Amino acid sequence: MRIFNLLTDLYLSNGIHFNFNFLEANVLNILLLLFGLIYVLKQFLGSILSLRQEKVLFAINESEERLAQANMRLNEAKKQLNQTQIVIEQIVKEAEITAERIRQSILEQGKTEIERLASSSKASIKYAENQVKKQIQQQITALAINKVTMQLQNEITPIIHTKIIDKNIMQLEDNMKI
């Protein structure tokens, strides 16, 4: 607002006025200079901007290609995960069936052993029972360890799996750069 007041005071005191003589005011020179600058800068800036545009488009295309490749790898990894989960489920089922068969077999063997040893002395019976109990404990321990191992494999969450996949993708990208 102060500048406007200052300019108004100068104008009123006849300090500033409009010169209608174009030759004295250098209006033609200024216009020629202005048009020349616009023409030169248009070509210069246009070429710079077109080069920049080409670089940006190239970078976008390259990023889209990498994204497509990453999506393909992700889909492949998902398929492999699904296949692995199916295999793990089959293994768990087979392990449970085998564990039940072994348990039944061990129980039958224990019963047969106990019946056979019933005719012998109490010391022989105690000894045989201890042996059967140890075998059962070892089998149950082994089955429990196997079951815990299977449960741990099944509890790999999608987040953990995604982190593993992302890490592998980053390693693949680093290997591709080398």
C-alpha positions, 0 to 999 in steps of 0.5 A: 500500500505504501508503494502505491501511495508513493507512485501516486505522489510521483505521478501527481507531482508530474514526475512520472508520465507516459511517453507516446513517442515510440522511438524515444521510449525504445518500445520497438527495441524492447519488443524485438528483444522480448520476441527474440528471447521468447523465440530462442528460449522456446526452442532451448527450453522445448528441447530440454523439456522434451529430453526430460519427458523422454527420460521420465517416460523411459523410467516409467516404462522400466518401472512398469516392466519391473513391476510386471516381473515382480508380480509374475514372481509373486504369483509364482511364489504364491503358487509354490506356497499353495503347492507346498501347503498341499504337500505339507497337509498330505505329509501331516495326514500320512504322519498321523496315519502312520503314528496311529498304526505305529501306536496300535502296533506298539500297543498290540506288541505290548499286550502280546509281550505282557501276556507272554511274560505273565507266565514268568516271574514278577521280575520278568514282567516288571522288566518287560513292562519297563521296556515297552513303556520306554519304547512307547515314550520314545515313539510318542516323543518322536511323534510329538517332535514331528508334530511340533515340527509340522505345526511350526512349518504350518504356522508360517504366516503370510506376513513372514512369507511375504517378507521372505519373498520380498527379501528374495526379490531384492536379492534377485534384483541385486544379482541381476544388477551384478 
